[in-house]
Amino acid sequence: MATRPQDLIQLLTRAERLSTRRLQQVLDESGCSVEAWRVLALLADGQGHNMTAIADCAFLPPPSLTKLMDHLVDQNWVYRRTDPADRRRILAQLTPRGAEFWRRVDRDVRAELAPLLGPEDDERLRTLLSRLADTLDGDSEVTTGRAGTGVGRAR
């Protein structure tokens, strides 16, 4: 029997909400929101990212991102600087305090959530979800006529 598309959407939605709820429980101990965790995860690569890339990664509209970034700066976890390649753009990076906070939070999240699936299932799910996201992102390029934003892609 073939599954209906809404069955898949229902499963994806349920898994996303339950995993986000579990993630938030772990983050609550550190006083970090899921959105802040997404931003810190992106910035942990040390590259510095512009606000558009951060908004895409955190799944936030620009006004919400601005408020969150102000909070992260106030916590001394993130600092902003002018992009040397384009002085009109702002790049964000982790402060040393933010990098230490990220390492601690990331360790806690991994310890709590990594055991949920075995290594083989984890890799298989990662592969399937990446393929689905890339396919859907490619479809949006065709239907909207614009390049994909990279939302949801691993960085």
HELIX and SHEET records of a PDB file:
HELIX    1   1 PRO A    5  ASP A   28  1                                  24    
HELIX    2   2 VAL A   34  LEU A   43  1                                  10    
HELIX    3   3 MET A   51  ALA A   58  1                                   8    
HELIX    4   4 PRO A   62  ASP A   74  1                                  13    
HELIX    5   5 PRO A   96  LEU A  113  1                                  18    
HELIX    6   6 ALA A  114  LEU A  116  5                                   3    
HELIX    7   7 PRO A  119  THR A  144  1                                  26    
SHEET    1   A 3 HIS A  49  ASN A  50  0                                        
SHEET    2   A 3 ASP A  86  LEU A  94 -1                                        
SHEET    3   A 3 VAL A  78  ASP A  83 -1                                        
END                                                                             
